[in-house]
């Protein structure tokens, strides 16, 4: 609940603040046509800025939820939302799902203990040999 509330509050505050600054101090009165777009642009920028908190919120809602995806080995057990945020940051996963056109693929992975290791062909033996 906390990361989602922080994200929503942050998006609203940054959108309102940036829109006010741009409309009143950057755009001239003769360019009134551009003022109608500033709220949409600043909302997009603010949403991008606070997206990591939304990812953290989504992960925390699944963690220990009763779904198989919320328990090891699919997902670690987090003690708090800050623990989840730090883990996602260390794994480089805070922006996952944010790109509509360019998706990132890290390749196959194997979980050994609490570490994620990239899998390669030498890890697997052919059943025919």
C-alpha positions in Angstrom: 0.0 0.0 0.0 2.8 2.4 0.9 4.7 2.3 -2.5 1.5 2.7 -4.4 0.4 5.7 -2.3 3.8 7.3 -2.7 3.7 6.7 -6.4 0.2 8.1 -6.9 0.9 11.1 -4.6 4.2 11.8 -6.4 2.6 11.6 -9.8 -0.1 14.1 -8.9 2.3 16.5 -7.1 4.9 16.4 -9.9 2.3 16.7 -12.6 0.6 19.7 -11.0 3.9 21.4 -10.1 5.5 21.0 -13.6 2.3 22.0 -15.4 2.1 25.2 -13.3 5.7 26.1 -13.9 5.7 25.4 -17.6 2.3 27.1 -18.2 3.1 30.2 -16.1 6.9 30.7 -16.6 8.0 29.0 -19.8 5.2 29.2 -22.3 4.3 32.7 -23.5 0.7 33.9 -23.6 0.8 34.0 -27.3 1.5 30.2 -27.4 -1.8 29.2 -25.7 -2.2 26.2 -28.0 0.8 24.5 -26.3 -0.7 24.9 -22.8 -3.3 22.3 -23.4 -0.6 19.6 -24.0 1.6 20.4 -21.0 -0.5 18.4 -18.5 -0.4 15.3 -20.7 3.4 15.6 -21.2 4.2 16.3 -17.5 1.9 13.4 -16.5 3.8 11.0 -18.7 7.1 12.3 -17.3 5.9 12.0 -13.7 4.6 8.5 -14.4 7.9 7.4 -15.7 9.7 8.9 -12.7 7.5 7.0 -10.2 7.2 3.8 -12.2 9.7 1.9 -10.0 7.3 2.4 -7.0 4.4 1.0 -9.0 6.5 -2.1 -9.9 7.4 -2.5 -6.2 3.7 -2.2 -5.3 2.7 -4.9 -7.9 5.4 -7.3 -6.6 4.4 -6.8 -3.0 0.7 -7.5 -3.8 1.7 -10.9 -5.3 4.3 -11.7 -2.6 2.8 -14.2 -0.1 -0.7 -13.9 -1.7 -1.3 -17.6 -2.0 -0.4 -17.7 -5.6 2.4 -20.0 -6.6 4.2 -17.0 -8.2 4.3 -15.2 -4.8 6.6 -17.8 -3.2 10.1 -19.1 -3.8 11.6 -20.1 -6.2 9.4 -17.8 -8.4 9.7 -14.8 -6.1 11.7 -14.2 -2.9 9.9 -13.5 0.4 10.2 -9.8 1.2 10.1 -8.4 4.8 8.9 -5.0 3.7 8.3 -2.9 0.5 11.7 -1.3 1.0 13.3 -4.7 1.0 11.4 -5.5 -2.3 12.5 -2.2 -3.8 16.2 -2.8 -2.9 16.1 -6.3 -4.3 14.5 -5.2 -7.6 17.0 -2.4 -7.9 19.9 -4.8 -7.4 18.5 -7.1 -10.1 17.9 -4.2 -12.5 14.2 -4.9 -12.6 12.7 -1.6 -11.5 11.8 -0.6 -15.1 10.5 -4.0 -16.2 7.4 -3.8 -18.3 7.7 -0.1 -18.9 8.6 -0.3 -22.5 5.8 -0.9 -25.0 7.9 -1.5 -28.1 11.4 -2.5 -26.9 11.3 -5.5 -24.6 14.3 -6.7 -22.7 15.2 -10.4 -22.5 17.9 -11.6 -20.2 17.9 -15.2 -21.4 17.2 -18.4 -19.5 18.2 -18.3 -15.9 18.7 -20.9 -13.1 18.0 -20.1 -9.4 20.6 -21.6 -7.1 20.0 -20.8 -3.5 19.1 -17.1 -3.5 21.1 -16.2 -6.6 19.9 -16.0 -10.2 22.5 -17.4 -12.6 22.3 -17.1 -16.4 21.9 -20.6 -17.9 24.0 -21.9 -20.7 24.3 -25.1 -22.7 27.1 -26.6 -20.6 24.7 -26.8 -17.6 22.5 -29.4 -19.3 23.4 -32.9 -20.4 21.7 -34.6 -23.3 19.6 -37.6 -22.1 20.9 -39.6 -25.1 24.5 -39.7 -23.9 
